[in-house]
Amino acid sequence: MAKGLLDGVPPDRPFFVPVVFSLGARIENLALGAFLNNPTRICSALRQTQGHLRADGLVCYSDLFLEAEALGGTLQWDAQRSSASLKWPSSAIAGALPGNLRLAQEPSGGGRVPMACEVLRRMAALPHRDFSLAVTVSGPFSLAARLLQLDESYERGVNDFSDDALELANSTITQIASSFLEAGAELILIQEDILPHYSAENCAAWVAALAPTINVVRFYQAVPVLRIPKRALSAESCELLLRQHWNCILCMPANVFDLEASRAKPADSGTLLGISLPTEIFSAEATSGRTLRERLPSVLREVRPVLVTTQSDVPGTADMKTVMGVFRNIRSLLTESA
């Protein structure tokens, strides 16, 4: 299925690659901060998770701050070591690159990148493995925003990102993705949490910024997947995104297709379309989650995505039984859609 996706051939049913990583800390009874630094416990949690998920692709490492930390940023953890924030030296100025960053060719050996590579190597060595190995990396605008200490809560223009920051972000992501691919990764999920507002000019710049990472992923005969932010999208924004030639699987938020006015369809660009599920779908209380669970069968029939993932890592605080119950239902739906 993965090789077919690489060649642009839609599979008989959607490829199922949810991001369920942080929950592994609870499975192993570890604080998240300790879990992220322990390949042995990560691999143990992944094997147990896959036993319940039976996913087509298993995400072996996922952390929004991985690349920034590899460049020299530090993580400040709360007292329980369950939540972290990214910190730069006090001399760093918002809007400018921090000083004393690691060189572009060094990040693949910095921070926890070697740790993630070790997890991939161990999982790749499992006998009778019947799932692909996936890993997440930040998109260029997301990493540039973290380097520049920009507020990620609203849309920005391309001019808010300096050429130096985008160039460093691009080279860093490409180097780290290469390390993951050499260690055995077969799918690279590119998570873009901040990007310029949707316009023809900004989308063209986004495609160009993503090209180096996507090209190196394809060079290694792996599958590149772009997950766009989970903010609301208009019909015009959907159409604009689908007109671009991304050279990867474009994962749109599933709730986009739940709106009659924003019913997007694959364009003539040849881009394969996937959907990403919001974390609310795992909440028993959230009305939006219940609505999407009810609408998901018709969304799958209408969109016929080649891949189904999640918009972000399933929260480590989520109820395990609820999460696995939702995933069982999704697997059944995907099998029925074949």
N, C-alpha and C positions, 0 to 999 in steps of 0.2 A: 504493500500500500504506500509506504513512504517513498519508494523509488518511483512509483507511478506519479505521485504528487510532484516529485522533482522534475519529471518530464511533462508536467502539465496535464496529466491524465486523471480525471476525477475518479475516485474509488467507488466501489459498489455501495458503500455506506460511509458516513462521515468518520474521519480519523478522530479518535477521542483522546485528547491530551490535556486533562485538567491540571492546574498548578496546586498541588497539595503537598506543601513542604514544611511550613512552620508547625503544622499539627504534629509532625514527627517529634518535636520537643516534648509534647505531652505524652506521646506514646512511650518515649524513653524516660519520662519523669525528670526532665532536665529543664533548667532555665534556657530561654532561647539563646542568650549570649554564649552559654557553654555548649549548647547543641551545635551552633554554627562552626565551632572550632574542633569538632570531634568526628572525623570521617568514619570511625568504627560505629559510633552510635547513629550517625546519619544513615549509613548503609543498612543497619538493622531496622531502623524505622521505615526506610523505603521499601524493604522487602515485605514488611508487615502491611504497609499501606497498599502495595500492589496486590497483595493477597485479597484485599477487600475491593479495590478499585477495578482490577482487571482492565486497566487502561491500555490503549495502543501505544502510548508514549508516556514515560514516567519522568517527571521533572526532578532532576537529581540535585539541583542547587538553585536557590532563588533568593536574592537579597538586593533591594534597591540601592544600597550604599556600597556594593562590592567594588565597583570601578573607582568611585571617589576615594574610598579608603586605600585602594591600591596605588592611587596617585599621591597619597600623603595625608589625606583627611583622617580624622579620628572619630570614633563613635563614643558618645556619652550615654551610658546605660542608666536606667532608673534603678531604684534600690533592689527590685526583684529580678533585674537583668532580663526583663521580658520585652522592653521597648527601648529603642535607641534613637538618638538624633545625631546628625552629622555636624561636626565642629571643625573649623579651620583656625589657624593661629589668630590671636586677638588683633594682630596687625593687618589681617586681611580686610580689604575694603569691598563692600558690595558693589558689583558691577565690574570688578577687575579680577584677573586671575590671582590666586594666592601665590605667595613666594615659596621657594624651596620645594616645588613640586618635583616628583620623580620624572625622569626623562621619558619620552614617548615609548621608547623601546623597552622600558623597565617594568611597567605596570603588570605584565603577565606573570612576573615573579614576586609581586608585592602583595601585602595584605593577606586575604584569604583565598586568593586565586589558586595557589598550589593545593590548598585544602580541597577546593571544589574539583580540581583536576584529579586528585587522588580518589575522590568519591566516584567520579566517572570511570576511572580505570578499574576500580574494584567491581562496580556494577557491570561493566563491559565483560568482565571475566566470569560472570555467573554462568554455570552450565545450563543449557536448554532454555536460554532467555528467549521469550516470545513477545518482547515489547521493545520499542525504540527508546533511546536515551535522549532526554531533552534537558535544556538548561536555559535560564533567562539571562538576558543582558539588557542594559539600559539603551534607549535610543539616544542619538546624538544631541538633540535639543534638551532632553531630560538631564543628561550628564553635564552639558554646558551650563544649564540653569543652576545645578548644584555647585559647580565650580565657581560661578559668578555670584552665588548666594542670592539668586533671584527668587521672588515669591512665586511658587508654583500653582497658586490658587486661581489664576485667571489667564486669559489668552494674551499673547504678546505678538509683536511684529518681529520680522526677521532682524531688523536693525537693533533690537534689544540684545542680540547675541553677537559678540565680537568675533571677527574672523579667527583670531588666535584661539578663542575658547572652543569654537566649533571644530577647528582643525585638530586641537588636542583631544577633544572628545571623540572625534572620528578615529584617529589613530589609536587611541586607547581601547575603544570598543573592538576595533578590528584585531588588535594584538591579543586581547583577552579571548575573543571568540576563536581565534586561531588556536590558542592554547587548549580551549575546551574541545575543539574539533580533533586536535591531535590526541587528546586523551580518550576520545571515543564518542563524543556527542554526535547525534544524528539529526536532531532538530534544534534550532536556535530560535527561541521566542524573544523577539525584540519588543521591549516594553517602553512605549513613549508616553510619559505621564504629563508632559508639557510640550506644547508646540505652538507655532504661530497660528493666528486665527485663519480660518479657511478662506483662501483666495487663490486664483490661478497662479500668481507669482509665488506665494508662500508654499503652495503644494509642490510646485516645480523645484523650489529650493530644498524642500523636505526630501523629495525623491533623490535629488543629487547628493544630499548629505547621507542618506541611507545606503547609497550604491556601493561604497567600499566594503561595508560589512556584509551586505547581501551577496556581493560577488565572491568574497572569500568563503562564505558558507557554501555556495554552490560549487566552488572550486573543489571543496572537500566532499562533494557529492552528498551533502546534507540538505535539509529542508529549512529555508528561512521563513519565519512567520512574523508578521507585524501586527501587534495589538494596538489599536488606537485608543485614545483616552475615553473614559466612560462618561464624559459629559454629554449633554443633549445635542443631537444633531438634527438640523433641518433637512428637508428634502433636497434643497439646493446644495448643502454641504455633502450629502451622500452622493449626489450625482457628480460633484466635483472630484471627490475622492475616487470614485469608480472610473473616471475618465483617465486617470493616471496609469502609466505602465510601471507597476511596482517591482516586477520580477520576483515576487514572493507571494505567499498566501496573505491576503488582507483580511484580518479578523475585525469585524464590526461588532459593536455591542448588540446583544440579542434584542434588547428593548427597542432599538431603532426600528426593527421589523415589526414591532407590535403596534406601530403607529401607521394608520392608513396613509397619512400624508407623506411619510418618510419611507415608504415601502421601496427599498433599494433592490436593484437587480444587477447582476454582473454586466459590465459594459463590454464594448468591443475591444477593449485594451488587452483582453486575454488573461487578466488577473483572476486567479482562483480566489473564491470568497469563502471565508470562515465566519463563525460567530463566537463571541465570547460572552459568558454568563456572568451577571453581576453577583456579588456576594450575598445580596438580599435573598437570592433564590434558596439559600440554605437556612433562612430564618423561618421558623414556624409562625412567628407573629406578624412579620412584615406583609402588608397588603400587596405591595408591588411584587414581592417574591411569589405569593400565591397566584397572582394574576399571570405572571410569566410562566410558572409551572403549568398552568392550565392552557396557556397559549402556545407552549413550546411545540406540541405535535404539529399544529398548523404552520408555525414558523419554519420547521424543518421541511415540511412538504412544499411550502412556497419558495423558500430560498435555496434549498438543496445544497447546503454548505459542504465543502470538502473536509472541513475540520471543525471540531467543537472544543473550545478551551474555556478558561475562566478569565475574567478581566484582570484579576490579580491573584496573589496567593490566598487560598482560603484561610481566614483568620485563625490563629492558634487558639482563640477563645471559643470557636464555634463548637456546637454540640456534635460529638463524633457520630452518634446514631443518626441524627438528622442529616448530616452531610452524606454519610454512606447510603442512607435511604434515598436521598435525592439522586445520587449517582447511579444507584441500581435502576431507578426509573428512567434516567437518561440513557443508560446503556440499552435498556429494553426498547426505547423509542428509536435509537440509532439502528438497532438490529432490524426493527420493523420497517425502517425507511429504506432498507436495501432492496 
